[in-house]
């Protein structure tokens, strides 16, 4: 019984792990994104294995492996292919005179599935991570906060949103607001690549291969510690980083394609939004507590999905997820109107702006000389046809001793370079 249970667990885990690794190989993700899904696969496989032993007896391995397939990817073609493999193996064993045994061919098929997924993964893994941190950077504490997809005030006004009270509150705290801020690039990875390298970066659409190549060059700025966003292909590497917890885009995709996403999408959606909202809250609460003097934090807000509502929690309907990505932002893809998008953004900003001001106050209470930059990588990207709006970015900065520091170039791609020129290079030994 114990052996059968162990083999059923192994069979289920091989299938789930192969699925996870196979999906990983198709994306541009950091290696550590595998840890939690594989751990969850182990726990789910244990439950599947126990159930299979109880319900299927000597066919527990085949039952567990089939159930794992149903959990991971509940598509008829997948299940039929796996069943055909088992039936074919049994027929061959019958004709060859061997006793019919389902567990060995099932385990061999599952292991082969895992090996093939692993082979595909090898070519996309980047494990290099040279440190770029120095705790002797010099100069004032520096907090650079990327607010993904934060629209400019004029873009918000076109949606009927008055963001001036937030701007006024920042100015009362010593910030300069750059009403003409604009991004050369309309995509996050393009903006980051231009910001963190000396490369000339175009703004063309990208495929997975280019995302992988770009992510390998997205290094944490010298002297900084990075706080991760929940999106793998724009997570910085080659330096110290902090994961504030909560779901990431890879885990969200796995949930959406699984039986949970298919059978209980509303429940799964609510849990994922709660996790993403907690991640934003933890990131902002974490900044004043960090001992490191220079921090680059990427906050995946106010970019959809909209996480905050009138009472502090998400009011956003599920719209197109899981048939579309959870971070989909175009109204055409979401299947909603501009009015619905604007209403969601208004509530999102109401919750986010309040939290941002609380964080700024805590930072300044701890470091009265702190440099704080709030900026976005691109505009809200509300609709596909509104190309000009894509480039209207947000920029507000508190730069003691250097008022109007970004006046000549209010763009995200030069934020780090201008800061380091003004306050001293953060490279080790500077």
Residue, then its C-alpha position, 0 to 999 in steps of 0.5 A: x500500500x505504501x509503495x503504491x501510494x508513493x508511486x501514485x504520488x511520483x506519477x502525479x508529480x512527474x506530470x505536474x512538474x513536466x507541465x510547469x517546466x514546459x510552460x516555463x520554457x515558453x516564457x522569459x522568466x527568472x529561474x526562481x519562478x519555478x520554486x513555488x509552482x514545483x512545491x505546490x505541484x508536490x503538495x497537490x500530487x500528494x493529495x491526488x496520489x492518496x485519492x487515487x489509491x483509495x479510489x483506483x486500487x492497483x490502477x492508482x498510478x495511472x489514475x493519479x497521472x491522469x488526474x494530474x493532467x486534468x488538474x494541470x490542463x483540462x483539455x480533452x486532446x491532452x487527456x486523450x493523448x495520454x490515455x492513448x499512450x497507456x492503452x497502446x503500451x498495454x496492448x503491446x505488453x499483451x501481445x508480447x506476452x508480458x503481464x499487463x501492468x499499468x504503473x510502469x508504462x505510466x511512470x515511463x511516459x510521465x518521466x519522458x514528459x518531464x525530461x523533454x520539458x527539462x531539455x526545452x528549459x535548459x536553453x532559456x535559463x539564465x543563472x548568472x547573478x553578479x552583485x552590483x550592490x555597494x553599501x557605501x554609495x554616498x549621497x542621500x538615501x534614494x528611492x526610485x519607484x516605478x508605478x507601472x502604467x501611471x497615466x499623465x494628468x492630461x490623460x486622466x482628465x480625458x477620462x474624467x479623473x482629476x488627479x490634481x489633489x494628489x499632485x498638490x499633496x506631492x508638491x506640498x512635500x517638496x516634489x516637482x511635478x513634470x506635467x510634460x513627462x513623456x516616455x520614448x517607449x510604450x512598453x515596460x521592457x523597452x523603457x527599462x532596457x533604455x534606462x539601465x543600459x547604454x543601448x539605443x532601443x526601438x519601440x517595436x513589438x517584441x516576441x519571447x526570444x527578444x524578451x529573454x534577451x532583454x531580461x538578461x540585460x536588465x541589471x539592478x542599477x549599481x548601488x541599488x537594491x531592487x524590489x521585484x514586480x509580479x511580472x517575470x520578464x521585467x524583473x531585474x537581475x544581476x544584483x540584490x533584489x527583494x521579492x515582497x511575496x504574492x502571486x506572479x504572472x507565471x503562477x497566475x497563468x498556471x492557475x488560469x489554465x488549470x482546472x481551478x481557472x476553468x471550473x472556479x474562475x471567479x473564486x480564483x480571480x478574487x484570490x489572485x487580486x487579493x494577492x496582488x493587492x497585498x503585494x503592492x501594499x507590502x512593497x510600499x510598506x517595506x520601503x521605509x523599513x529597508x536599511x539599504x540607502x538606495x532602492x529601485x521598486x517596481x510597483x505593478x499599479x495602477x496598471x490593470x487589473x484594478x486592485x482598489x475600490x471605494x472601500x479599499x478592496x477590488x471592485x473590478x469584474x473578471x472581464x476576460x480572464x482567464x481567456x486573456x492575461x490578468x494584466x491585460x489593459x486595452x479596452x478592446x481586449x478586456x471587452x469593456x468601454x472607456x467609461x468602465x476603464x476610467x471608473x476602474x482607474x479612478x478607484x485604483x488611483x484613489x487607493x494607490x495615491x493614499x498609500x503612496x502619500x503614506x509611504x512618502x511621509x514615512x520615508x521623509x520622517x526617517x530621512x528628511x534629505x531623501x531623494x524620492x522619484x515617482x514615475x511611470x514607464x509609459x501611459x495608461x495604454x487604454x486603447x490600441x488606437x490612442x498611440x499618443x496616450x501610450x507615451x504620456x508618462x507620470x513623473x514627480x520627484x523630490x530632489x533636494x539641492x537640485x530643484x527641477x532636476x528633470x526639467x530638460x528631460x522629463x523621461x523615464x529612460x534617463x531617470x537613473x543616469x540623471x540622479x547618479x550624475x546629480x548625487x554621485x555615481x553609486x558604483x562600488x568605491x565611488 
